[in-house]
Amino acid sequence: MSDIIPPDNDNIRFTRGHAFH
């Protein structure tokens, strides 16, 4: 599990930036 998980709103931008999804 990740240590720090941003909110869903920021999660979309974070995942998109890192191309996690």
N, CA, C and O atoms as a Maestro MAE file, in Angstrom:
{
 s_m_m2io_version
 :::
 2.0.0
}

f_m_ct {
 s_m_title
 :::
 protein
 m_atom[84] {
  # First column is atom index #
  i_m_mmod_type
  r_m_x_coord
  r_m_y_coord
  r_m_z_coord
  i_m_residue_number
  s_m_chain_name
  s_m_pdb_residue_name
  s_m_pdb_atom_name
  i_m_atomic_number
  :::
  1 25 0.848 -1.209 0.000 1 A "MET " " N  " 7
  2 3 0.000 0.000 0.000 1 A "MET " " CA " 6
  3 2 0.879 1.254 0.000 1 A "MET " " C  " 6
  4 15 1.969 1.257 0.573 1 A "MET " " O  " 8
  5 25 0.404 2.297 -0.635 2 A "SER " " N  " 7
  6 3 1.193 3.538 -0.698 2 A "SER " " CA " 6
  7 2 1.207 4.220 0.669 2 A "SER " " C  " 6
  8 15 0.255 4.111 1.442 2 A "SER " " O  " 8
  9 25 2.297 4.922 0.951 3 A "ASP " " N  " 7
  10 3 2.397 5.626 2.232 3 A "ASP " " CA " 6
  11 2 1.463 6.830 2.245 3 A "ASP " " C  " 6
  12 15 0.715 7.040 3.200 3 A "ASP " " O  " 8
  13 25 1.515 7.619 1.172 4 A "ILE " " N  " 7
  14 3 0.679 8.822 1.102 4 A "ILE " " CA " 6
  15 2 -0.257 8.722 -0.099 4 A "ILE " " C  " 6
  16 15 0.189 8.534 -1.232 4 A "ILE " " O  " 8
  17 25 -1.552 8.850 0.159 5 A "ILE " " N  " 7
  18 3 -2.530 8.760 -0.935 5 A "ILE " " CA " 6
  19 2 -3.319 10.070 -1.026 5 A "ILE " " C  " 6
  20 15 -4.080 10.396 -0.116 5 A "ILE " " O  " 8
  21 25 -3.142 10.822 -2.118 6 A "PRO " " N  " 7
  22 3 -3.851 12.087 -2.296 6 A "PRO " " CA " 6
  23 2 -5.347 11.848 -2.469 6 A "PRO " " C  " 6
  24 15 -5.756 10.733 -2.791 6 A "PRO " " O  " 8
  25 25 -6.176 12.882 -2.260 7 A "PRO " " N  " 7
  26 3 -7.625 12.750 -2.419 7 A "PRO " " CA " 6
  27 2 -7.991 12.333 -3.831 7 A "PRO " " C  " 6
  28 15 -7.179 12.445 -4.749 7 A "PRO " " O  " 8
  29 25 -9.222 11.849 -4.005 8 A "ASP " " N  " 7
  30 3 -9.670 11.396 -5.331 8 A "ASP " " CA " 6
  31 2 -9.480 12.501 -6.369 8 A "ASP " " C  " 6
  32 15 -9.041 12.242 -7.489 8 A "ASP " " O  " 8
  33 25 -9.813 13.727 -5.990 9 A "ASN " " N  " 7
  34 3 -9.699 14.842 -6.925 9 A "ASN " " CA " 6
  35 2 -8.252 14.987 -7.399 9 A "ASN " " C  " 6
  36 15 -7.988 15.062 -8.599 9 A "ASN " " O  " 8
  37 25 -7.322 15.025 -6.446 10 A "ASP " " N  " 7
  38 3 -5.901 15.172 -6.804 10 A "ASP " " CA " 6
  39 2 -5.347 13.853 -7.332 10 A "ASP " " C  " 6
  40 15 -4.396 13.834 -8.113 10 A "ASP " " O  " 8
  41 25 -5.944 12.770 -6.903 11 A "ASN " " N  " 7
  42 3 -5.468 11.454 -7.323 11 A "ASN " " CA " 6
  43 2 -5.528 11.326 -8.846 11 A "ASN " " C  " 6
  44 15 -4.621 10.767 -9.462 11 A "ASN " " O  " 8
  45 25 -6.589 11.841 -9.443 12 A "ILE " " N  " 7
  46 3 -6.733 11.746 -10.906 12 A "ILE " " CA " 6
  47 2 -5.574 12.476 -11.584 12 A "ILE " " C  " 6
  48 15 -4.990 11.971 -12.542 12 A "ILE " " O  " 8
  49 25 -5.248 13.661 -11.083 13 A "ARG " " N  " 7
  50 3 -4.159 14.433 -11.685 13 A "ARG " " CA " 6
  51 2 -2.817 13.747 -11.383 13 A "ARG " " C  " 6
  52 15 -1.932 13.710 -12.238 13 A "ARG " " O  " 8
  53 25 -2.674 13.221 -10.196 14 A "PHE " " N  " 7
  54 3 -1.418 12.576 -9.813 14 A "PHE " " CA " 6
  55 2 -1.190 11.312 -10.646 14 A "PHE " " C  " 6
  56 15 -0.096 11.081 -11.162 14 A "PHE " " O  " 8
  57 25 -2.232 10.509 -10.766 15 A "THR " " N  " 7
  58 3 -2.108 9.260 -11.531 15 A "THR " " CA " 6
  59 2 -1.872 9.580 -13.004 15 A "THR " " C  " 6
  60 15 -1.066 8.923 -13.663 15 A "THR " " O  " 8
  61 25 -2.561 10.571 -13.511 16 A "ARG " " N  " 7
  62 3 -2.403 10.934 -14.926 16 A "ARG " " CA " 6
  63 2 -0.973 11.423 -15.166 16 A "ARG " " C  " 6
  64 15 -0.355 11.061 -16.167 16 A "ARG " " O  " 8
  65 25 -0.451 12.232 -14.267 17 A "GLY " " N  " 7
  66 3 0.905 12.762 -14.432 17 A "GLY " " CA " 6
  67 2 1.923 11.632 -14.418 17 A "GLY " " C  " 6
  68 15 2.911 11.669 -15.152 17 A "GLY " " O  " 8
  69 25 1.684 10.635 -13.588 18 A "HIS " " N  " 7
  70 3 2.614 9.512 -13.507 18 A "HIS " " CA " 6
  71 2 2.173 8.347 -14.384 18 A "HIS " " C  " 6
  72 15 2.817 7.299 -14.432 18 A "HIS " " O  " 8
  73 25 1.048 8.561 -15.080 19 A "ALA " " N  " 7
  74 3 0.534 7.512 -15.980 19 A "ALA " " CA " 6
  75 2 0.377 6.200 -15.216 19 A "ALA " " C  " 6
  76 15 0.706 5.128 -15.722 19 A "ALA " " O  " 8
  77 25 -0.132 6.305 -13.988 20 A "PHE " " N  " 7
  78 3 -0.329 5.108 -13.172 20 A "PHE " " CA " 6
  79 2 -1.520 4.313 -13.693 20 A "PHE " " C  " 6
  80 15 -1.503 3.082 -13.702 20 A "PHE " " O  " 8
  81 25 -2.549 5.026 -14.123 21 A "HIS " " N  " 7
  82 3 -3.756 4.362 -14.632 21 A "HIS " " CA " 6
  83 2 -3.484 3.950 -16.067 21 A "HIS " " C  " 6
  84 15 -4.353 3.369 -16.718 21 A "HIS " " O  " 8
  :::
 }
 m_bond[83] {
  # First column is bond index #
  i_m_from
  i_m_to
  i_m_order
  :::
  1 1 2 1
  2 2 3 1
  3 3 4 2
  4 3 5 1
  5 5 6 1
  6 6 7 1
  7 7 8 2
  8 7 9 1
  9 9 10 1
  10 10 11 1
  11 11 12 2
  12 11 13 1
  13 13 14 1
  14 14 15 1
  15 15 16 2
  16 15 17 1
  17 17 18 1
  18 18 19 1
  19 19 20 2
  20 19 21 1
  21 21 22 1
  22 22 23 1
  23 23 24 2
  24 23 25 1
  25 25 26 1
  26 26 27 1
  27 27 28 2
  28 27 29 1
  29 29 30 1
  30 30 31 1
  31 31 32 2
  32 31 33 1
  33 33 34 1
  34 34 35 1
  35 35 36 2
  36 35 37 1
  37 37 38 1
  38 38 39 1
  39 39 40 2
  40 39 41 1
  41 41 42 1
  42 42 43 1
  43 43 44 2
  44 43 45 1
  45 45 46 1
  46 46 47 1
  47 47 48 2
  48 47 49 1
  49 49 50 1
  50 50 51 1
  51 51 52 2
  52 51 53 1
  53 53 54 1
  54 54 55 1
  55 55 56 2
  56 55 57 1
  57 57 58 1
  58 58 59 1
  59 59 60 2
  60 59 61 1
  61 61 62 1
  62 62 63 1
  63 63 64 2
  64 63 65 1
  65 65 66 1
  66 66 67 1
  67 67 68 2
  68 67 69 1
  69 69 70 1
  70 70 71 1
  71 71 72 2
  72 71 73 1
  73 73 74 1
  74 74 75 1
  75 75 76 2
  76 75 77 1
  77 77 78 1
  78 78 79 1
  79 79 80 2
  80 79 81 1
  81 81 82 1
  82 82 83 1
  83 83 84 2
  :::
 }
}
